[in-house]
Structure formats: structure tokens, C-alpha cells
Amino acid sequence: MTTPLIITPGKHYRTRDGRKAFVGFFRNGVWVGYVENDGCTARTWTESGAHGTIGRFTLDLLTEWIDAPVVPWEKYPAWFKWVAMDEDGFWFGYAVEPSLRAQKWMGIWYEIPMDHAPTFTGPWRDSLVQRPSDIRKENP
């Protein structure tokens, strides 16, 4: 069973199509806010997060927005193609994309010292990041 989304004014949320939306206030039975880089000045959502325009399900609010980790790639060896944090808060570098198993990322790893660790406030399962230069090579 899915936990219903509880919307809080002043927070950002992820839309069904992955965009970042801001919810500012609740008025006349709807949440009012905007979707970043949308070109529209205001959007509305129902109390449950459904977008106010019929047929525009892509703008439904699904979860609270989590900013990606800020990774100091310049501090890591070139073979670090991925980084991720385990449930215990320790960060690791990987040459190949790790897989998620129970409370850890699995793969051949190298532990990142805490003073060189990425900055991240989200849940550990959302911490996996690929080196940007490798993303460009894969998706020219």
C-alpha cells in the first residue's frame, strides 16, 4: 500500500515526468505553485497532488524533491565512474555501476574518506551518481 503524499507549502516536489515543482500555498481547495522552467506562471494541484488540468497527468506531484548529491569529482581518480552512499553513511567510488542489494550498493568499490565525501541530505538509496563526463560519452 502506498503512503499518500502530504503536501507542505514552501517545499519542492517531483512531478510524474521528473520535473521540479514548487508548492507555495493552499487556496480555494487547491495547492498553487509552479513547475521550474515550465513557461507557465502558476499551476494548481488537488490536495492529493493531482494536477489541476484534465489530461495533464505528467504534472502530478509524486514525491518530495531530493537534490542530487554534490560530488567533488576533481578529488577522485579518473576510474571512479560512479559514487554512492550506503545506509551507514559511508561513500564509495566504483568503476562500474553498482547494483542495490538490501542496505548496500554492490560492486568493486573504494571507500571515499569522509573529508572528500559528496554533500547530500537525501536518503542513501537516492545517492547513486554517474561521473558527468561519462554521461556525455554515453549520450552524445
TORNU-206121 format. One line per field, with one value per residue (C-alpha): residue number from 1; residue in one letter; x, y, z. Coordinates in nm, 3 decimals, padded with zeros to 5 digits. Example, Ala and Ser with C-alpha at 12.3 -4.5 7.8 and 13.67 -1.06 7.14 Angstrom:
resi = 1/2 .
resn = A/S .
px = 01.230/01.367 .
py = -00.450/-00.106 .
pz = 00.780/00.714 .
This chain:
resi = 1/2/3/4/5/6/7/8/9/10/11/12/13/14/15/16/17/18/19/20/21/22/23/24/25/26/27/28/29/30/31/32/33/34/35/36/37/38/39/40/41/42/43/44/45/46/47/48/49/50/51/52/53/54/55/56/57/58/59/60/61/62/63/64/65/66/67/68/69/70/71/72/73/74/75/76/77/78/79/80/81/82/83/84/85/86/87/88/89/90/91/92/93/94/95/96/97/98/99/100/101/102/103/104/105/106/107/108/109/110/111/112/113/114/115/116/117/118/119/120/121/122/123/124/125/126/127/128/129/130/131/132/133/134/135/136/137/138/139/140 .
resn = M/T/T/P/L/I/I/T/P/G/K/H/Y/R/T/R/D/G/R/K/A/F/V/G/F/F/R/N/G/V/W/V/G/Y/V/E/N/D/G/C/T/A/R/T/W/T/E/S/G/A/H/G/T/I/G/R/F/T/L/D/L/L/T/E/W/I/D/A/P/V/V/P/W/E/K/Y/P/A/W/F/K/W/V/A/M/D/E/D/G/F/W/F/G/Y/A/V/E/P/S/L/R/A/Q/K/W/M/G/I/W/Y/E/I/P/M/D/H/A/P/T/F/T/G/P/W/R/D/S/L/V/Q/R/P/S/D/I/R/K/E/N/P .
px = 00.000/00.137/00.165/-00.037/00.162/00.138/00.194/00.356/00.370/00.719/00.855/00.957/00.814/00.896/00.632/00.537/00.764/01.058/01.044/01.087/00.771/00.730/00.410/00.353/00.010/-00.337/-00.633/-00.992/-00.937/-00.620/-00.245/-00.088/00.271/00.484/00.697/01.054/01.141/00.780/00.697/00.372/00.345/00.121/00.000/-00.258/-00.285/-00.555/-00.500/-00.361/-00.115/-00.310/-00.254/-00.547/-00.563/-00.753/-00.530/-00.200/-00.103/00.267/00.249/00.101/00.313/00.460/00.722/00.919/01.208/01.557/01.854/02.125/02.448/02.714/03.017/03.374/03.484/03.816/03.920/03.864/04.069/03.954/03.844/03.569/03.277/03.008/02.975/02.712/02.645/02.550/02.287/02.557/02.652/02.985/03.059/03.222/03.362/03.300/03.448/03.125/02.767/02.690/02.368/02.146/02.115/01.949/02.139/02.438/02.550/02.728/03.030/03.406/03.450/03.694/03.592/03.589/03.735/03.469/03.657/03.624/03.268/02.989/02.738/02.394/02.092/01.863/01.807/02.104/01.909/01.892/02.266/02.399/02.562/02.748/03.051/02.919/03.190/03.087/02.721/02.812/03.007/02.713/02.451/02.618 .
py = 00.000/00.340/00.617/00.920/01.231/01.500/01.837/02.114/02.475/02.603/02.266/02.125/01.805/01.573/01.557/01.237/01.337/01.412/01.792/02.006/02.179/02.431/02.450/02.788/02.795/02.637/02.847/02.770/02.394/02.371/02.395/02.675/02.679/02.642/02.395/02.513/02.611/02.550/02.885/02.899/03.142/02.923/02.565/02.409/02.068/01.892/01.806/01.467/01.620/01.556/01.832/02.066/02.036/01.736/01.507/01.658/01.365/01.433/01.723/01.521/01.554/01.218/01.269/01.536/01.666/01.546/01.741/01.524/01.480/01.746/01.537/01.677/01.473/01.659/01.487/01.136/00.917/00.903/00.541/00.650/00.639/00.617/00.717/00.613/00.619/00.307/00.302/00.361/00.697/00.591/00.685/00.459/00.501/00.243/00.177/00.005/00.092/-00.087/-00.275/-00.215/-00.502/-00.472/-00.194/-00.161/-00.088/-00.396/-00.384/-00.340/-00.035/00.202/00.384/00.764/00.943/01.146/01.473/01.407/01.273/01.428/01.663/01.504/01.526/01.270/00.901/00.677/00.482/00.805/00.875/00.694/00.940/00.883/01.095/01.370/01.324/00.958/01.053/01.274/00.989/00.750/01.003/01.213 .
pz = 00.000/-00.099/00.159/00.046/-00.038/00.228/00.062/00.264/00.145/00.072/-00.043/-00.381/-00.531/-00.822/-01.095/-01.276/-01.566/-01.332/-01.319/-01.007/-00.883/-00.601/-00.392/-00.234/-00.073/-00.046/-00.161/-00.259/-00.233/-00.445/-00.398/-00.601/-00.723/-01.034/-01.227/-01.283/-01.642/-01.743/-01.901/-01.704/-01.415/-01.195/-01.168/-00.939/-00.778/-00.576/-00.211/-00.321/-00.571/-00.894/-01.148/-01.194/-01.574/-01.710/-01.912/-01.785/-01.562/-01.629/-01.381/-01.093/-00.777/-00.674/-00.403/-00.225/-00.438/-00.343/-00.480/-00.632/-00.438/-00.495/-00.593/-00.588/-00.892/-00.911/-00.585/-00.722/-00.956/-01.319/-01.280/-01.036/-01.280/-01.009/-00.643/-00.390/-00.017/00.180/00.455/00.718/00.560/00.410/00.047/-00.213/-00.562/-00.837/-01.182/-01.294/-01.198/-00.869/-00.800/-00.500/-00.252/00.090/00.272/00.038/-00.315/-00.452/-00.681/-00.676/-00.459/-00.296/00.023/-00.001/00.305/00.488/00.425/00.049/00.056/-00.155/00.005/00.022/00.252/00.087/00.154/00.077/-00.188/-00.394/-00.369/-00.679/-00.923/-01.250/-01.343/-01.578/-01.841/-01.879/-01.921/-02.217/-02.380/-02.348/-02.469/-02.742 .
